Amino acid sequence: MSEENNPLKDSVKPQFGASGRKIVYDENGKPCRACNTLLDFRMVTNKKSTSSPSGSISAASGIAATAATAAGAAPNAKACPPDVEELGRSTWTLLHSIAATYPDNPTKNQQENLSQFMNSFSNLYPCFHCADDFREYIKKDKIKVTNRDEFGKWLCNAHNEVNVKLGKPKFDCNLWKERWKDGWKDGRCD
Ligand SMILES: Cc1cc2nc3c(=O)[nH]c(=O)nc-3n(C[C@H](O)[C@H](O)[C@H](O)COP(=O)(O)OP(=O)(O)OC[C@H]3O[C@@H](n4cnc5c(N)ncnc54)[C@H](O)[C@@H]3O)c2cc1C
């Protein structure tokens, strides 16, 4: 039976991973890669190896890995599906970059586009328990799209809500533009 059709039986499903975090399973009872850390995902699927089955990297994944390294990106050396952390980092990069390029004086159409995008995003985000919490957040603190700084600060606060949930320090939202638009004042990004 393929792994696809062979979800772990409830009685043998570990509840917690090696990191101490609760394991998230999808609607078919399979561990969700995009919802768990790679460490926990590997523990629960018993896939502990970090090398490809043949011991070598395929041509396609090798090209992707080379491109990523050349671009100075964090290496996902084997070009594998993301875990909850890699997916999160990439997504925050996209969202804050959208904030950084959002107009100071957006048209009604641009405001509608951003609202619709964020609402769709909150329904489509692949880590579904993250998406559930994000939708709850949007309900209590409505998305602000009236201008760049409003949206950038709103997003920063939304990101801080997740930071707090994960026990991470809050980011100073007065600095969001330095981090995501202009680069730090000390010139390290120049
Ligand atoms: C909508 C959403 C919901 C998520 N929910 C969960 C969840 O429920 N559980 C879970 O385990 N993971 C969740 N994640 C992933 C999580 O937020 C992190 O992305 C992941 O843990 C990796 O964290 P990191 O420490 O590398 O930095 P990240 O939190 O990914 O941040 C990337 C960079 O953004 C900057 N930054 C940090 N905070 C802020 C801020 N407030 N404003 C602006 N810039 C900032 C910092 O420079 C940081 O290095 C979620 C991600 C998203 C996009």
PDBQT file of the ligand as one rigid body, heavy atoms in Angstrom, charges set to zero:
ROOT
HETATM    1  C1  LIG A 201       0.387  33.998   8.225  1.00  0.00    +0.000 C 
HETATM    2  C2  LIG A 201       1.400  33.091   8.925  1.00  0.00    +0.000 A 
HETATM    3  C3  LIG A 201       1.002  32.398  10.047  1.00  0.00    +0.000 A 
HETATM    4  C4  LIG A 201       1.924  31.543  10.683  1.00  0.00    +0.000 A 
HETATM    5  N1  LIG A 201       1.490  30.817  11.755  1.00  0.00    +0.000 NA
HETATM    6  C5  LIG A 201       2.346  29.925  12.329  1.00  0.00    +0.000 A 
HETATM    7  C6  LIG A 201       1.896  29.078  13.386  1.00  0.00    +0.000 A 
HETATM    8  O1  LIG A 201       0.749  29.137  13.807  1.00  0.00    +0.000 OA
HETATM    9  N2  LIG A 201       2.784  28.180  13.908  1.00  0.00    +0.000 N 
HETATM   10  C7  LIG A 201       4.083  28.079  13.437  1.00  0.00    +0.000 A 
HETATM   11  O2  LIG A 201       4.846  27.243  13.932  1.00  0.00    +0.000 OA
HETATM   12  N3  LIG A 201       4.515  28.888  12.445  1.00  0.00    +0.000 NA
HETATM   13  C8  LIG A 201       3.693  29.794  11.879  1.00  0.00    +0.000 A 
HETATM   14  N4  LIG A 201       4.139  30.588  10.861  1.00  0.00    +0.000 N 
HETATM   15  C9  LIG A 201       5.578  30.572  10.521  1.00  0.00    +0.000 C 
HETATM   16  C10 LIG A 201       6.352  31.497  11.495  1.00  0.00    +0.000 C 
HETATM   17  O3  LIG A 201       5.751  32.787  11.570  1.00  0.00    +0.000 OA
HETATM   18  C11 LIG A 201       7.817  31.721  11.054  1.00  0.00    +0.000 C 
HETATM   19  O4  LIG A 201       7.840  32.137   9.701  1.00  0.00    +0.000 OA
HETATM   20  C12 LIG A 201       8.725  30.519  11.205  1.00  0.00    +0.000 C 
HETATM   21  O5  LIG A 201       8.649  30.045  12.545  1.00  0.00    +0.000 OA
HETATM   22  C13 LIG A 201      10.195  30.896  10.887  1.00  0.00    +0.000 C 
HETATM   23  O6  LIG A 201      10.565  31.911  11.817  1.00  0.00    +0.000 OA
HETATM   24  P1  LIG A 201      11.862  32.775  11.734  1.00  0.00    +0.000 P 
HETATM   25  O7  LIG A 201      12.344  32.922  13.151  1.00  0.00    +0.000 OA
HETATM   26  O8  LIG A 201      12.807  32.278  10.724  1.00  0.00    +0.000 OA
HETATM   27  O9  LIG A 201      11.415  34.247  11.276  1.00  0.00    +0.000 OA
HETATM   28  P2  LIG A 201      10.065  34.742  10.650  1.00  0.00    +0.000 P 
HETATM   29  O10 LIG A 201       9.028  34.903  11.731  1.00  0.00    +0.000 OA
HETATM   30  O11 LIG A 201       9.703  33.916   9.469  1.00  0.00    +0.000 OA
HETATM   31  O12 LIG A 201      10.448  36.217  10.173  1.00  0.00    +0.000 OA
HETATM   32  C14 LIG A 201      11.316  36.433   9.062  1.00  0.00    +0.000 C 
HETATM   33  C15 LIG A 201      12.035  37.759   9.295  1.00  0.00    +0.000 C 
HETATM   34  O13 LIG A 201      11.046  38.792   9.389  1.00  0.00    +0.000 OA
HETATM   35  C16 LIG A 201      11.491  39.805  10.299  1.00  0.00    +0.000 C 
HETATM   36  N5  LIG A 201      10.403  39.973  11.259  1.00  0.00    +0.000 N 
HETATM   37  C17 LIG A 201      10.113  39.259  12.382  1.00  0.00    +0.000 A 
HETATM   38  N6  LIG A 201       8.998  39.707  12.953  1.00  0.00    +0.000 NA
HETATM   39  C18 LIG A 201       8.563  40.727  12.186  1.00  0.00    +0.000 A 
HETATM   40  C19 LIG A 201       7.436  41.597  12.257  1.00  0.00    +0.000 A 
HETATM   41  N7  LIG A 201       6.544  41.528  13.246  1.00  0.00    +0.000 N 
HETATM   42  N8  LIG A 201       7.283  42.531  11.290  1.00  0.00    +0.000 NA
HETATM   43  C20 LIG A 201       8.189  42.644  10.291  1.00  0.00    +0.000 A 
HETATM   44  N9  LIG A 201       9.266  41.837  10.148  1.00  0.00    +0.000 NA
HETATM   45  C21 LIG A 201       9.441  40.915  11.099  1.00  0.00    +0.000 A 
HETATM   46  C22 LIG A 201      12.768  39.325  10.937  1.00  0.00    +0.000 C 
HETATM   47  O14 LIG A 201      13.849  39.989  10.282  1.00  0.00    +0.000 OA
HETATM   48  C23 LIG A 201      12.791  37.830  10.619  1.00  0.00    +0.000 C 
HETATM   49  O15 LIG A 201      14.086  37.323  10.483  1.00  0.00    +0.000 OA
HETATM   50  C24 LIG A 201       3.247  31.426  10.197  1.00  0.00    +0.000 A 
HETATM   51  C25 LIG A 201       3.614  32.139   9.052  1.00  0.00    +0.000 A 
HETATM   52  C26 LIG A 201       2.711  32.959   8.417  1.00  0.00    +0.000 A 
HETATM   53  C27 LIG A 201       3.105  33.694   7.155  1.00  0.00    +0.000 C 
ENDROOT
TORSDOF 0
